[in-house]
Structure formats: structure tokens, C-alpha cells
Amino acid sequence: MTITTVQGDMWDKLSEKAYGSTQYTDALIAANPAHIRTYIFSSGVVLDCPAVEDAIPPNSLPPWKKVRG
């Protein structure tokens, strides 16, 4: 899968667009090493979006989001 940038996009916004979460920002950056020093994108840059695990590991959640049972 790929994503094409819009003027002003940043890594976290692109992760949100591609995966619905900013938690995959590091994976998106790692998959696009040619753009690792880019902070704000111009329009029309095509980036690779690697497959990521959908589940959020329970230990990575902050205490107020953990389900108590």
C-alpha cells in the first residue's frame, strides 16, 4: 500500500491517514528511508506503507485506557 502526500503533511498525520493511528509513525518512517530527514512534506510524494499489526499491545496503553476486569 502507498500514500501520496498533500502539502503540509507530517509523519504523524500520514500515519493517522494510513492506519487510523499515530502509533505506526515509526514503521512508516522506517519504510521510507529516503525521506527520513523530511519533517513537512510537499504534495505528491508517494510513500510506502508497510503492513502493521492491528492490535495494540495491552502493556503499551496508558493506565487510564487499560480495561480493568
C-alpha positions as CSV (number, residue, x, y, z in Angstrom):
1,M,0.0,0.0,0.0
2,T,1.2,3.6,-0.6
3,I,0.0,7.0,0.4
4,T,0.5,10.3,-1.5
5,T,1.3,13.4,0.5
6,V,-0.5,16.7,0.5
7,Q,1.3,20.0,1.1
8,G,2.0,20.3,4.8
9,D,1.6,16.6,5.7
10,M,3.9,15.4,8.5
11,W,4.7,11.9,9.5
12,D,2.2,11.6,12.3
13,K,-0.6,12.9,10.2
14,L,0.3,10.4,7.4
15,S,0.3,7.6,9.9
16,E,-3.2,8.7,11.1
17,K,-4.4,8.7,7.4
18,A,-2.9,5.4,6.5
19,Y,-3.5,3.4,9.7
20,G,-6.0,5.4,11.7
21,S,-3.4,5.9,14.4
22,T,-0.2,7.8,15.0
23,Q,1.2,4.7,16.8
24,Y,2.6,3.5,13.5
25,T,4.6,6.6,12.7
26,D,7.9,4.9,13.3
27,A,7.1,2.0,11.0
28,L,6.1,4.5,8.3
29,I,9.4,6.4,8.7
30,A,11.4,3.2,8.6
31,A,9.8,2.0,5.4
32,N,10.7,5.3,3.7
33,P,14.4,5.9,4.5
34,A,14.9,8.3,1.5
35,H,12.6,10.8,3.3
36,I,13.9,10.3,6.9
37,R,15.0,13.9,7.1
38,T,11.7,15.3,5.8
39,Y,9.5,16.9,8.5
40,I,6.9,18.7,6.4
41,F,6.1,17.2,3.0
42,S,5.3,18.9,-0.3
43,S,2.4,17.5,-2.3
44,G,2.8,14.5,-4.5
45,V,5.4,12.4,-2.6
46,V,4.5,8.7,-2.7
47,L,5.4,6.8,0.4
48,D,5.3,3.1,1.1
49,C,3.0,2.0,3.9
50,P,4.2,-1.3,5.4
51,A,1.7,-3.9,6.8
52,V,1.4,-3.5,10.5
53,E,-0.2,-5.5,13.3
54,D,-3.7,-4.2,14.1
55,A,-3.7,-5.0,17.7
56,I,-2.3,-2.6,20.3
57,P,-0.3,-4.5,22.9
58,P,-2.1,-4.1,26.2
59,N,1.1,-3.1,28.1
60,S,1.6,-0.1,25.7
61,L,-1.6,1.6,26.8
62,P,-1.5,4.3,29.4
63,P,-3.1,3.3,32.8
64,W,-6.3,5.3,32.2
65,K,-7.0,3.4,29.0
66,K,-6.5,-0.1,30.3
67,V,-9.6,-2.2,30.9
68,R,-10.0,-3.5,34.4
69,G,-11.8,-6.7,34.9
